[in-house]
Amino acid sequence: MKQIHSFPDLTGPLATASAYANNYRCNKTNLHPTATLAQLRNAFGGDLPAKGQAGEEVIADLIRAAEPGLVGNTQPGFHAWVMGSSHPTGVAADWLTSVWGQNAGIFQCSPAAATAEEVACGWVLDILDLPREASVGITTGATMSGFIGLAAARDEVLRRAGYDVAETGLQYAPPVTVFVSEETHVSNLAALRYLGFGNQNVVEIGTDDQGRMMPEDMAHRMAQVGGPKIMIATAGHINSGAFDDFRALADLADRHNAWLHVDAAFGLWARANVTTRSLTNGIDRADSWSTDGHKWLQTPFDAGFAIVRDKDAHRRAMDISASYLSDAPGDGRNATHYNPELSRRARGFAVWATLKTLGRDGIANMVRNHCDCASLLAEKLNRIPGITVLNDVVLNQLVLSFAPNRNGGADDMALKMEQAMNADGRHFFRCANWQGQRVLRVSIISHETGPQHIQLLARKFQRIWAEVSH
Ligand SMILES: Cc1ncc(COP(=O)(O)O)c(C=O)c1O
C-alpha cells in the first residue's frame, strides 16, 4: 500500500544530541566562553542554504558552532549569578516536551500538559507552604511572574476603589502608588513599566546594610499617600540574600488595604528547608509571590511561578477567552487563565519531573547544603586578612570586598580578584556595585556544589588574594 504520511525520523538528530549531552555535562571544565563574538558570528553565519541538510549533520554543526560560546552555569564552580544547573531529569523531560510538541495554552490542546501543570502547581504550593487556595501560573521566569502578580495587584486595588481596568483602561483611573525597596530587583521596575506605572507612581523605601527595607520608613511613606497602594517586598536580596520583615510589612498592608507582592525569585525556596524557613516568617500573609523554577529548583530554563492568593483577581488580570477556545464540560486547567500567553511551551512536564526526582527531602537538603556551603565559605574567607564578607550570610549568597593596597583601591581589587579567580576557567565570578562599592558576588546555587568544592574554593581565594595583593 502506498504510504501517505512520511514521518520524520527523530533518531538521527536525537542520537547525535544524546551522545554528546553526557560528555558535555561531565567534561565541561572551562566555564567561560572561549570564542570571540566575531568567531561565533562566523561559526553560526553564512547565507541561509538553499537546500536543507540532514538533521544529524545540522545538530553536529550546532554543537561545533555553539560550544565555544557556552557558559558553564550547569557546573559547581559557577558562582556569578543566581542560576540553577538544569537537573538531568528536567532536561530529559524537556526533550520529551519538544518531542511531543504540545501547545500548553489550553486543556484541549494537551490534557496531559494541563494535568502535569495542575499537579506540579499543587506540589509547589505544598512544598512552599503557601495558601493552598492560591492559583499558580507557570511562566518563563520571575520577571514574568512578577508582572503577573503586579497586574493582578493593579487591577484589584483599583477594583477596590470602584474602578474596573478591563472596562475603561488606565487613562482615567485614580493614581496607584507602588512602594518598593530602593534596592528592588530591576525586573520589578520593568514589570511596573509594562503595567503603565512610571517613576512618579513609585515610592522608594530606604534599606539597611543588608538591603532590607526599613519598615519604619515604609510606615512613614505610606502614611503620606492616599489612594490605592501596592507594596513589593523581597525574599532573597540579589546580592546579600537578605529577607524583608514580612510580618511588619503585612501589618502595614492590612492597615492600608494595600496589596503585598513578594519578589522571591530564589528566596522562597528557603521555606522548603527547616533550618532556613524562619527567614520567610510572615511571607504567607502576602497577596502574591513570584519565584523561579530555573534557579533553586534546578529546572531547565525557562520556568517560573506566579502565585496569587485571590484566584479570581489572577484570572481577571490574565484571562484570554474566545469561543474557539472555550472549555468543554469536564475540562481541566486552562493555562490561559494564569499566563499572558496563548500558545506556550508545556513547561509543566519539566517542572513536574524535577520536583518528582528531587522530592520534598531532596529539595530541602539541597537548600540546606547550599546555605551550609555559603556559611562555610564565609567562615573560611573571614580568616583571610584583607578579605571581608560584607553581608550576614543567611542564605546562599556572599558579598565580598577586598582591602585596598599599593596595587589599587578596593574597587580595583574586586575587579582584579574577579579576573584572577576566573583566569583558569574553573570558576565563574562577577562583580557588582552594592551600597556604594564594587564587590565580588558569590552565589552557591548549582545542584552539584558541596563542601568539597568549598574547601578547594577557599584555598583558591587565599592563594589568589596573596598574589593579587602582593
Ligand atoms: C530577586 C530577583 N528577582 C527577580 C529576578 C528575575 O528573575 P528571572 O531572571 O527568572 O526573570 C531575579 C534574577 O536573578 C532575582 O534575583
The ligand as an ORCA input file, in Angstrom:
! r2SCAN-3c Opt
* xyz 0 1
  C      15.438     38.843     43.388
  C      15.210     38.583     41.924
  N      14.054     38.959     41.345
  C      13.805     38.737     40.040
  C      14.720     38.133     39.218
  C      14.402     37.911     37.772
  O      14.277     36.536     37.525
  P      14.284     35.931     36.053
  O      15.664     36.177     35.531
  O      13.978     34.486     36.223
  O      13.245     36.623     35.249
  C      15.955     37.756     39.765
  C      17.000     37.163     38.914
  O      18.133     36.952     39.323
  C      16.191     37.951     41.149
  O      17.333     37.548     41.731
*
